[in-house]
Amino acid sequence: MLASARRPHMKGKPHRKALLARQVGEDVQNQDRGNQGENGGFSQQFSQDGRVEHSPPAQEQLVCEHCQKRVDNAAYDAHVAEHIRRQHLEEVNAELEKAQDDKEGVVVSGRSGIDFGILDSDNLNSVEVVITIKSTESAVSLKKARMRSSNRGDEHGVKFSARLRGKGHVVQKNATRQVSILFHASFPGVFEDTLELVFFNLDSRSTFIITRTVEATVGSREDHELLKAKAPYKRRKFVKPNPTGPIIKSLRPPTWTKTAWTEKLKAFNTPKALIEAAYGPQSQGRSLAAVKRFMPSVFNENTYGAWFQVLLYVEEERVKQDLDTYSLTEAKLESAYPRYKLLVEGLAENRPSVLVGDFILVSHSGDAESFNTRTWYEGRVHQVHQNHVSLRFSDDFSIYKGNKFDVRFVLNRLPFRRMHQALTNSFNPTRLLFPGPEHILGLMRVTKNKIDEINPIYRPLGEDEEQKETVAAILNLKPGSAPFVVFGPPGTGKTVTIVEAMRQLLDSNPEVRILACAPSNSAADQIAIKLMNLGKSQLFRLNSLSRRLNDMTQILRPFSIINENQVFAMPDKEQLSKFRVVVSTCVSAGVPASLGLGRGHFTHIFVDEAGQAKEPEIMVAIKTIAGPKTNVVLAGDNQQLGPMINSAIAGSLGLRTSYLARIMQREIYDLKKYRGITIVKLVKNFRSHPDILHFSNQQFYNSELLSCGDRALIHSLENYEELPKKKFPLVFHAIIGKDEREKSSPSYFNIDEATQVKKYCLSLIGNRKNQIKAEHIGVITPYHAQRCKILDLLHKDHKLRDITVGSVEEFQGQERRVIIISTVRSNKDFITSDIRRSLGFVANKHRLNVALTRAQALLIVIGNPVVLSLDPIWREFLNYVHIRGGWRGKQIDWDPEEPVLDTADFEAARRTKVEAEMEDTITRLRAMILEKHEEDGLIFEADDEDEDAAAFERPILREAE
């Protein structure tokens, strides 16, 4: 069948009907074969009482004849249409690439591309490159020499111009002529264009076109040389581990003090059938539906544990898979008897994260086929250093057969097991899991008299009415209330507020016992630091045995137990019961119950940064130790970072939604109706300049936040010399750079953005009027590779070494006088790539909110506006900065005044625009070839070498700096 007839045929009903009829029989046969297996995999689900039932038949599917994938019947037309679109684009691309071929005996230099190289951004004069044209068969005339971008007719992108050197326009047979290409740029970045040469053969009277791609990079040669990829990126070969050979067990770290556990933690091994449904080879495209069949049909207090257990098992398996990507081959083990040293690159950056007590499997290196069947030795991590770990194996292990080993990192399942333990206990109070109107009957907002009775221990709190009301409301909660939410947007002092509430509770009632938790050790440490005035007899900072001592600040160590080996240890039940406040991470909050403390021992459980924790993580604190009268207080912001979830399946089925976010969606947490009863929103922002706060305030907080920071601090950089507009301390620096990868790392870096980060840091610290020190600057970037490249640049200058560079997650809860954000991604393949999907940082509005709200006095964002503008909320931000005058670099090619709709698909619009430009180019090139040419109409004046003819365009230089 001809291609032209095949396209409508494949989209037609007769073709689909025939396909469906042919496949129904296959599906029935496959289903029968599948049900003969051990567990039926896809065809099971839990009933309300836990019994396994058969699921309804799956939706009808067709097999696409283009790609052989199974596609739901309803989506088949769109799927095929996309294949047809891509096929057409391949044809267009092939024609454009063919235009680069030398033709009719004319040879043009630069077949692989004309590259100006790296041009110093501090010296942006015009730069010239010369190419040669040689005709070997007959005389030809160069009718036109122009840059493709000149056809756009605007100021965006035209940075190159071309002209023929010498007199006349004819290239005689066996003669050589030269064409000069000039590059003009006013700002850093990567510039690309295409040179179009239109020739007229004087013998055959035919026209033909030869094109050459042109590229120039304006930046720092020194930085490019230092940061260039150490080796080309090559996707790592991965052997999926499924060890069936023997595993020789290891020994417990001798530095650990024995703990007097009273409750044994069960294994909670992952169900094979569930994992096969989620990640097995047959689950392609259907894993979400397959996992759903293992979940309860309803979500309530009776099914709560089973619901989240399924999600946790799916998430755990994905974490294992991600950890397996760090597996090593032919790694060297060094003997340090009785231990062994293993070098692990990336250990300092937690890639992979390894803690004391973790397991690492090693086996003598061999071929890939034997990977899963060999004998593996389990090594227990006894010490973790900067770039190596110290392992202890069983006495059977030795390196006499060689010291080259294949290495697998084993997931520490303890956090998952603690979460499962919490989910499976019988304590499922509706007031905590599904709070509703019945749990707040008769409750009223605290009166002004109650608020005025508060005598703040932290004096500044007395000036903030919302903070005082929050403390008063918590202080007056009845035992056994629904969870109370402290909704704390950025910089509003939520941690200070809940610590004040703890102090007031302790002073008001000697029977009060508090468990204070946070998802991370750093956040838990902040709570403990603010409570240190309680003294060592009342405050205890509970730490995991595997936490590194050096990770905790010196001032908190007296509030923990540290054994003679300088390792954290657990108290016994009697010791722990004496403290009035215990501070831990959410996962370690399961320790008190495991040590024997009874349910209800703590009168209050506080969880800070509650929006960052997985719901089962918070349940370790609540379901294991809370009693019928225990009050729970959650502090956080559902508009900032949510839980870190590795599995897209578990995330989409609910694990990505935090406990805080879920209950804030319930009726009784409506701020208008129940403010002061179940929830208080803090609105005074003590961190940021009003213009820095404005965008997030408008986008996420209904414009309710008030800028109340120290004016001397937050307005201190309004006259910074690099601001495009004084008094507006925001900059968006538009750079079209290149995102690159190296070796086997999937992480991206962008050298031109890294250079610009360095320049801003130098200008801030170099001018004494700014009074900026390195520790006042924070650099946020979403990619680990970019973090490393920026640090390489900053560490070359001793003045910049104390600048913190990290991810958004690392900066949550922190603030800096200056924040510089490098967004990195600059993928310009709008045709075949799902660019927006690959921009995790860009596409996540909560991550963007956190990044923008870390800055106190100055915010600088560096990135590719074309890519960033594909996301609606980023486009809103770009429009805000542009309209207010904070723009530098490449100008935008859209109207910033045009309203941005949440439903707008800017990526599809950009793809359509690029496709249309490709079509226009093909049409224009074809038309030029078909043009009739008279000799006197040729474009060159033979006797005037210096005059530029009309067709040799000059660059448009109206683009603002």
Summary of the structure (lengths in Angstrom):
residues: 961
radius of gyration: 32.8
end to end distance: 55.9
largest distance: 105.5
contacts: 3025
relative contact order: 0.09
helix: 37%
strand: 20%
